[in-house]
Amino acid sequence: MAPPSTIPKHSTDEAEVLQTLTSNQDNDTKMADARGKNHLNRMRSSSTESDEHPNSQPPKKKISPNHRKKTPLPPHNPETDHPAQRPRINIHFTRNQIASTTAANISTAANISTNDGHPAHPTDGEQVPAPGNPEQPPASAPAPPAHPPPPPPQGPHPERTPSPPPGFISATEMATMKKFASERTQTLTQRAATKSTPNNNPLELTPCPEPDGFFVPQGEFSRWVIDNIHTDQIKEIGQQKGATVACIVEGENAHDGGRSSTIAAGLAREIKKLFPNEDPQVVPGMPATEPMKYSDPPYAYFVYGLSSDTYVQLTSRIAWRNRSIRFCAYTLREQHISFLGYISGFSNLLSDGAMTKVLTFLTKAFRNGAVADALRDIIAGGETVDNAGDEIIVYPEEIDAVLDWLQVERVDIMREGGIPQPSVNIYLPGAEYSDKQWADLRYAASRTSYAHPLFGIGKYYKGWTCGKCHGITHPTGLCPFLNIEDDIPLTKPIVPPHTRTRNQTQNKRGGTPRGDSGAR
């Protein structure tokens, strides 16, 4: 833009503006800005103006006939839009206009006057930018950096988690998967449930109960899922690539040759629907010994060649149910056991406060006798002397600390004719014992007397055999999977359901089954 002295004179208005520019360069502190207030100190109080003109109105702007509306500036970005880097909008005026926006603003300021006709003057201390150098940024604005700062140094790439090793998953990877599953179980379950089948029909899944999820069946052993599986098959499955899960199909076993192959093919199809990116391979378990009864193990169908994500989703949810199949997916690792057995034959268990009295009675019965001896041996680690040759003494307080975990649960069994005959389940949920230690405890519990003056004489059993989930904590007729809210009906089963006589829980003590009790 040319200096004001070189602007050609085209009219009387331009001459007046230039005269104003010249006079204000010598006295720039007395010049008012285009708004009539100090734009560098917008928080300044207006008490001075009100004192000088108590009855005056705010100054009005006189708009020149040659004034053009200001073009709005682009939006300001405080991170990238530095004041010195903002694009300046230079408006080129025609015959009766000034050649820059700065001169236009000053021209507007020169035409502003108060109500009595005198021009407005700036307050003492205000500063107005000099009109002769519009290219110079404000003095308070820092200069932009000559070059952008260098990017932060990139550290070494994080190590990638190796793929799951062939066969059984290591303890470290299992811990990682459990942590991952606890954080993402809900998200992954919803993602799996909303996947579509190849024909674009939505896949129906029973919603997972909250907050504890589905019931988790327990077996007699920590590895009950692979009970009675041939050793050669376990070894061969362990050498396959990818992750492996053991699935137990509701109401089915793995040793029925007339159904197991069809169930294996149907299970592979349904898992493929759940996880379209997988190519699951399914094989029924091979019995190590000939099962004596139809309800005996093995129950497992091995699904191998899976990815880690699919493995986590299957084993975190555990129970999977749609219109074609119902199954539970388990890891091949040891599972926690808390079920000690149950007492049958007590009377008056439906009376008020009965279960509290039963718990007190069982705690007292276990504090002495065979169960206390078994606990004492478990606490001592099976040793009688320590490394120094001293006798190991287990104090009664240590026995009491274990029995403080004892819990009881009433199982409401109905006998023929609708006669209630409840049983009492016994749990030690805080115990971390081996299969042998659990067997010793159960044997000790079977040698304990259960005679109570208010409940009569009870008898101990180590569990049932459920014909649905194959757990030992309940009979078939009371399986928790029979009472799932909003359950999906099994309308398109892979194989026809068993008849009641075939699916009925069998009594492991021999003889005829007692309804659906299936005592062991």
C-alpha positions as a printed Julia matrix, in Angstrom:
520×3 Matrix{Float64}:
   0.0     0.0    0.0
   1.35    3.43  -0.89
   2.06    5.92   1.92
  -0.67    8.47   2.59
   1.39   11.26   1.01
   1.45    9.5   -2.36
  -2.27    8.72  -2.62
  -3.67   10.69  -5.58
  -6.28   13.29  -4.74
  -9.54   12.55  -6.47
 -12.05   14.46  -4.35
 -12.52   16.82  -1.46
 -13.35   13.88   0.86
  -9.98   12.3    0.25
  -8.2    15.57   0.96
 -10.01   15.84   4.29
  -9.04   12.3    5.23
  -5.38   12.92   4.36
  -5.44   16.09   6.41
  -6.81   14.09   9.33
  -4.06   11.51   8.93
  -1.36   14.19   8.99
  -2.74   15.91  12.07
  -3.2    12.69  14.02
   0.36   11.44  13.44
   1.6    14.24  15.76
  -1.03   13.6   18.41
  -1.97    9.91  18.17
  -2.8     9.61  21.86
  -5.84   11.89  21.37
  -7.35    9.87  18.54
 -10.38    7.68  19.18
 -10.6     4.24  17.67
 -13.38    3.11  15.38
 -15.44    1.85  18.31
 -15.16    4.93  20.45
 -13.35    2.98  23.24
  -9.92    1.58  23.96
  -9.59   -1.78  22.21
  -6.45   -2.62  24.18
  -8.17   -2.3   27.56
 -11.73   -3.57  27.17
 -12.19   -4.18  30.9
 -11.71   -0.45  31.7
 -14.45    1.08  33.81
 -16.66    3.78  32.17
 -16.9     5.93  35.3
 -14.89    8.78  33.69
 -17.31    9.2   30.83
 -20.33    9.05  33.11
 -18.84   11.72  35.37
 -18.15   14.1   32.49
 -21.52   13.62  30.78
 -23.97   12.23  33.34
 -27.01   12.82  31.08
 -25.39   12.06  27.75
 -26.26    9.08  25.6
 -23.67    6.69  24.17
 -21.93    8.17  21.13
 -23.48    7.36  17.78
 -21.52    6.48  14.71
 -21.9     8.58  11.56
 -21.48    6.3    8.62
 -19.81    7.8    5.57
 -21.66    7.35   2.25
 -18.49    5.75   0.87
 -18.16    3.27   3.75
 -18.31   -0.44   2.9
 -19.35   -3.16   5.26
 -16.47   -5.01   6.79
 -15.78   -8.48   5.49
 -15.89  -10.97   8.39
 -12.55  -12.44   9.29
 -11.99  -16.18   9.13
 -12.46  -18.13  12.41
  -9.58  -17.94  14.82
  -7.64  -21.07  15.78
  -5.7   -20.38  19.02
  -3.26  -23.25  18.37
  -2.19  -22.61  14.79
  -3.39  -19.06  14.02
  -0.62  -16.8   15.36
  -1.44  -13.06  15.25
   1.48  -12.45  12.91
   0.41  -15.31  10.68
  -3.25  -14.37  10.27
  -4.12  -13.44   6.71
  -4.79   -9.73   6.3
  -7.81   -8.73   4.31
  -6.86   -5.79   2.07
  -9.93   -4.22   0.5
  -9.1    -2.17  -2.61
 -11.46    0.72  -2.92
 -12.41    2.62  -6.02
 -12.51    6.3   -6.85
 -13.82    7.78  -3.58
 -12.34    5.17  -1.23
  -9.03    4.69   0.54
  -6.58    1.97  -0.51
  -6.4     0.0    2.75
  -8.57   -1.14   5.62
  -6.47    0.82   8.11
  -7.2     4.14   6.41
 -10.86    3.15   6.19
 -11.03    2.58   9.93
  -9.35    5.92  10.62
 -11.75    7.64   8.24
 -14.64    6.17  10.17
 -13.08    7.31  13.44
 -12.66   10.84  12.08
 -16.38   11.07  11.32
 -17.47    9.99  14.82
 -18.65   12.86  17.03
 -20.42   13.33  20.3
 -23.92   14.7   20.74
 -22.7    18.32  20.85
 -20.83   18.07  17.53
 -17.29   17.75  18.89
 -15.18   14.75  17.86
 -14.55   12.06  20.48
 -11.08   11.85  21.99
  -9.36    8.81  23.44
  -8.9     8.47  27.16
  -5.51    9.21  28.58
  -3.2     6.24  28.32
  -4.86    4.72  25.26
  -2.69    3.87  22.31
  -3.74    3.69  18.67
  -1.65    1.88  16.09
   0.16    4.16  13.68
  -1.63    4.24  10.29
   1.57    4.6    8.32
   2.82    1.02   8.92
  -0.13   -1.43   8.69
   2.24   -4.37   8.09
   3.72   -4.18  11.6
   2.02   -6.61  14.09
   1.04   -5.49  17.61
   4.0    -4.97  19.9
   2.69   -7.47  22.47
   2.38  -10.35  19.97
   5.38  -12.73  20.03
   7.09  -13.47  16.78
   6.27  -16.86  15.25
   9.04  -19.49  15.33
  11.18  -19.6   12.26
  10.76  -23.35  11.97
   8.28  -25.75  13.56
   9.68  -27.65  16.55
  11.13  -31.01  15.64
   8.85  -33.98  16.32
   9.53  -35.89  19.53
  11.95  -38.73  19.07
  10.26  -41.98  18.33
  11.05  -44.67  20.84
  11.53  -48.28  19.94
   8.46  -50.02  18.64
   6.64  -51.95  21.38
   7.18  -55.62  21.3
   4.33  -57.52  19.76
   2.64  -60.14  21.86
   3.5   -63.49  20.34
   0.73  -65.69  19.06
  -0.58  -68.32  21.43
   1.74  -71.32  21.45
   0.46  -74.56  19.99
  -1.68  -76.58  22.31
  -2.37  -75.58  25.84
  -1.99  -71.91  26.7
   0.77  -70.93  29.12
   0.0   -69.54  32.55
   1.21  -66.05  31.59
  -1.03  -65.89  28.55
  -3.92  -67.29  30.52
  -3.55  -64.52  33.12
  -3.44  -61.94  30.34
  -6.55  -63.37  28.73
  -8.43  -63.4   32.01
  -7.59  -59.74  32.59
  -8.57  -58.92  29.04
 -11.8   -60.86  29.44
 -12.75  -59.12  32.69
 -12.36  -55.7   31.04
 -13.96  -56.46  27.71
 -16.39  -59.29  28.36
 -19.45  -57.1   28.03
 -18.22  -55.36  24.88
 -17.1   -58.53  23.17
 -20.29  -60.36  24.06
 -22.43  -57.6   22.58
 -20.25  -57.55  19.47
 -20.58  -61.3   19.03
 -24.33  -61.17  19.61
 -24.87  -58.49  16.96
 -22.94  -60.29  14.24
 -25.01  -61.5   11.31
 -25.22  -64.95   9.87
 -24.19  -65.5    6.22
 -27.84  -65.07   5.13
 -27.96  -61.68   6.93
 -30.48  -62.87   9.5
 -29.7   -61.56  13.0
 -28.26  -64.23  15.27
 -30.34  -64.81  18.38
 -28.49  -65.29  21.65
 -29.8   -65.52  25.17
 -28.88  -62.3   26.98
 -26.22  -62.83  29.62
 -27.67  -62.43  33.15
 -26.29  -59.56  35.2
 -24.28  -58.92  37.23
 -22.77  -62.35  37.83
 -23.29  -63.87  34.4
 -24.47  -67.42  33.74
 -24.32  -70.17  36.31
 -20.98  -72.03  36.18
 -21.36  -75.78  36.74
 -18.91  -77.57  39.03
 -17.6   -81.09  38.77
 -16.09  -83.54  41.18
 -12.58  -82.71  39.95
 -10.9   -79.49  38.89
 -10.51  -80.91  35.36
 -13.93  -82.52  35.24
 -14.52  -81.06  31.77
 -11.99  -83.48  30.26
 -12.84  -86.35  32.6
 -12.38  -89.81  31.02
 -10.76  -88.41  27.83
  -8.15  -90.64  26.23
  -4.58  -89.48  26.89
  -3.58  -89.8   23.23
  -6.36  -87.44  22.19
  -5.37  -84.84  24.78
  -1.77  -85.02  23.58
  -2.77  -84.66  19.92
  -5.17  -81.79  20.6
  -2.42  -80.02  22.53
  -0.15  -80.03  19.47
  -2.62  -78.21  17.21
  -2.15  -74.56  16.3
  -4.28  -71.89  17.87
  -6.4   -71.93  21.0
  -8.58  -74.83  22.1
 -11.78  -74.87  24.15
 -13.8   -77.78  25.49
 -17.53  -77.47  24.84
 -20.17  -79.47  26.71
 -23.49  -79.64  24.86
 -26.55  -79.48  27.07
 -28.06  -82.9   27.65
 -25.5   -84.71  25.47
 -22.34  -86.72  25.93
 -19.41  -87.38  23.61
 -19.43  -91.18  23.58
 -22.76  -91.78  21.83
 -21.53  -92.69  18.35
 -24.99  -92.32  16.83
 -25.22  -88.63  17.8
 -21.73  -87.32  18.59
 -20.57  -86.87  14.97
 -23.73  -84.94  14.06
 -23.41  -82.8   17.18
 -19.75  -82.04  16.35
 -20.65  -80.87  12.83
 -23.55  -78.77  14.11
 -21.39  -77.22  16.82
 -18.81  -76.2   14.21
 -21.57  -74.62  12.11
 -22.99  -72.61  15.0
 -19.58  -71.35  16.14
 -18.9   -70.3   12.55
 -22.12  -68.26  12.66
 -21.01  -66.63  15.88
 -17.51  -65.86  14.59
 -17.51  -65.68  10.76
 -13.74  -65.14  10.6
 -13.02  -68.46  12.29
 -12.69  -71.92  10.77
 -13.39  -74.09  13.83
 -12.49  -77.77  13.9
 -14.62  -79.86  16.27
 -14.05  -83.43  17.42
 -15.93  -85.37  20.15
 -13.97  -86.68  23.11
 -12.69  -90.25  22.99
 -13.39  -92.23  26.2
 -10.39  -93.6   28.03
 -12.57  -96.29  29.64
 -15.91  -97.65  28.55
 -18.69  -95.62  30.23
 -20.89  -97.74  32.48
 -23.97  -95.54  32.02
 -25.21  -93.12  29.42
 -24.78  -90.19  31.84
 -21.11  -90.99  32.48
 -18.26  -88.93  30.96
 -16.72  -88.01  28.6
 -18.86  -84.97  27.76
 -16.36  -82.7   26.0
 -16.27  -81.68  22.33
 -12.9   -80.13  21.5
 -12.93  -76.99  19.34
  -9.41  -76.1   18.19
  -7.68  -73.74  15.76
  -9.29  -70.61  17.25
  -7.9   -67.11  17.62
  -7.21  -65.61  21.03
 -10.12  -63.15  20.77
 -12.59  -65.92  20.01
 -11.13  -68.03  22.79
 -11.66  -65.18  25.28
 -15.21  -64.52  24.15
 -16.25  -68.16  24.31
 -14.75  -68.92  27.72
 -15.75  -65.58  29.3
 -19.43  -65.92  28.55
 -19.35  -69.71  29.13
 -22.99  -70.36  28.18
 -24.14  -70.01  24.55
 -27.73  -70.67  23.51
 -29.67  -70.2   20.3
 -32.46  -72.03  18.48
 -30.19  -74.86  17.32
 -27.83  -75.69  20.18
 -27.04  -74.97  23.82
 -23.51  -75.46  25.05
 -20.96  -74.25  27.6
 -17.36  -73.41  26.62
 -14.57  -74.1   29.12
 -10.82  -73.73  29.23
  -8.63  -76.8   29.49
  -7.08  -75.54  32.69
  -8.04  -76.39  36.25
 -11.27  -74.9   37.52
 -12.05  -73.7   41.01
 -13.96  -76.12  43.25
 -16.04  -75.06  46.25
 -18.71  -77.8   46.52
 -18.09  -80.26  49.36
 -21.29  -82.32  49.08
 -24.84  -82.33  50.39
 -26.9   -83.72  53.27
 -30.16  -85.5   52.5
 -32.86  -86.7   54.89
 -33.22  -83.71  57.2
 -36.73  -82.64  58.2
 -38.23  -79.23  58.99
 -35.8   -77.37  56.7
 -38.61  -75.04  55.55
 -39.14  -73.6   59.03
 -37.95  -70.12  59.96
 -34.26  -69.97  60.88
 -33.69  -73.59  59.94
 -30.72  -72.96  57.64
 -28.96  -70.82  60.27
 -29.28  -73.65  62.76
 -28.04  -76.16  60.17
 -24.94  -74.04  59.49
 -24.16  -73.82  63.2
 -24.65  -77.57  63.56
 -22.37  -78.45  60.62
 -19.63  -76.06  61.78
 -19.63  -77.72  65.2
 -19.67  -81.22  63.67
 -16.72  -80.44  61.39
 -14.66  -78.77  64.13
 -14.01  -82.17  65.69
 -13.7   -85.61  64.23
 -12.74  -86.77  60.74
 -13.19  -83.44  58.94
 -10.98  -81.64  61.47
  -8.32  -84.32  61.04
  -8.44  -83.92  57.26
  -8.15  -80.13  57.54
  -5.26  -80.48  59.97
  -3.43  -82.71  57.5
  -4.09  -80.25  54.64
  -2.81  -77.28  56.66
   0.33  -79.2   57.66
   0.97  -80.13  54.04
   0.78  -83.83  54.79
   3.82  -83.65  57.05
   4.15  -84.36  60.76
   7.54  -82.69  61.33
   9.13  -79.62  59.76
  12.59  -79.24  58.23
  14.13  -78.67  61.66
  12.73  -81.96  62.93
  10.13  -80.33  65.17
   6.58  -81.63  65.33
   4.1   -79.58  63.32
   1.26  -78.39  65.52
  -1.96  -77.13  63.94
  -3.9   -75.03  66.42
  -7.71  -75.05  66.68
  -7.8   -71.44  65.51
  -6.42  -72.55  62.16
  -9.23  -75.08  61.79
 -11.77  -72.41  62.73
 -10.34  -70.05  60.11
 -11.13  -72.6   57.4
 -14.59  -73.4   58.75
 -15.43  -69.7   58.79
 -15.75  -70.05  54.99
 -18.42  -72.73  55.34
 -21.69  -71.95  53.55
 -24.92  -73.89  53.15
 -27.7   -73.73  50.56
 -31.12  -75.36  50.57
 -32.04  -77.4   47.49
 -35.82  -77.66  47.23
 -36.42  -81.15  45.9
 -39.96  -82.41  45.35
 -40.62  -86.1   45.73
 -43.37  -88.06  44.05
 -46.79  -86.8   45.01
 -45.54  -83.23  45.43
 -43.98  -83.88  48.82
 -41.09  -81.46  49.55
 -37.87  -83.06  50.69
 -35.15  -80.37  50.72
 -31.46  -81.12  50.88
 -28.55  -79.02  52.15
 -25.59  -78.2   49.91
 -22.24  -77.54  51.64
 -19.61  -75.16  50.19
 -16.1   -74.0   51.09
 -15.75  -71.13  48.57
 -12.41  -69.83  49.88
 -10.57  -73.14  49.73
  -7.8   -73.73  47.19
  -7.25  -77.46  47.42
  -6.02  -80.14  45.07
  -8.25  -82.93  43.78
  -6.75  -85.34  46.32
  -7.36  -82.93  49.19
 -10.98  -82.48  48.11
 -11.34  -86.26  47.94
  -9.95  -86.57  51.47
 -12.39  -83.94  52.74
 -15.35  -85.67  51.1
 -14.32  -88.99  52.55
 -14.04  -87.41  55.99
 -17.48  -85.79  55.58
 -18.97  -89.18  54.72
 -17.68  -90.55  58.06
 -19.31  -87.76  60.08
 -22.58  -88.25  61.96
 -25.44  -85.86  61.11
 -27.99  -86.4   63.88
 -29.85  -83.3   65.06
 -32.69  -83.23  67.61
 -34.81  -80.84  65.49
 -33.97  -82.06  61.99
 -33.5   -85.77  62.47
 -30.75  -87.89  60.93
 -29.21  -86.86  57.64
 -26.92  -88.69  55.25
 -23.99  -87.3   53.29
 -23.58  -87.58  49.49
 -20.82  -86.08  47.39
 -23.17  -84.79  44.69
 -25.61  -85.4   41.86
 -25.13  -85.91  38.13
 -27.22  -83.34  36.25
 -28.5   -84.61  32.92
 -28.42  -81.08  31.44
 -25.17  -79.3   32.4
 -23.48  -82.42  33.9
 -22.68  -80.53  37.12
 -22.8   -82.14  40.57
 -24.41  -79.36  42.64
 -28.05  -80.07  41.72
 -30.33  -82.69  40.19
 -31.51  -82.48  36.58
 -34.93  -81.08  37.4
 -33.39  -78.14  39.27
 -30.72  -77.23  36.71
 -30.33  -73.43  36.63
 -30.29  -73.5   32.83
 -33.94  -74.59  32.86
 -35.02  -71.27  34.37
 -33.3   -68.57  32.32
 -35.32  -65.42  31.83
 -36.07  -64.63  28.16
 -34.51  -67.91  27.11
 -34.58  -68.75  23.4
 -36.56  -71.92  22.65
 -34.74  -74.81  21.04
 -36.92  -74.88  17.91
 -34.3   -76.08  15.38
 -32.17  -78.61  17.29
 -29.19  -80.19  15.6
 -30.32  -83.59  16.88
 -33.73  -84.53  18.33
 -33.86  -84.21  22.11
 -33.64  -87.31  24.26
 -36.74  -88.82  25.72
 -37.21  -88.32  29.44
 -36.32  -91.91  30.29
 -33.02  -91.59  28.4
 -32.19  -88.15  29.74
 -33.21  -88.9   33.3
 -30.51  -88.49  35.93
 -29.22  -91.83  37.09
 -28.45  -92.77  40.68
 -24.74  -93.48  41.14
 -25.41  -95.63  44.2
 -27.09  -98.23  42.03
 -30.73  -99.23  41.86
 -33.54  -97.19  40.38
 -33.27  -93.42  40.13
 -35.07  -91.39  42.8
 -36.97  -89.04  40.58
 -34.54  -86.32  39.48
 -32.28  -86.41  42.51
 -29.43  -88.4   41.02
 -27.52  -88.76  44.29
 -23.95  -89.9   44.05
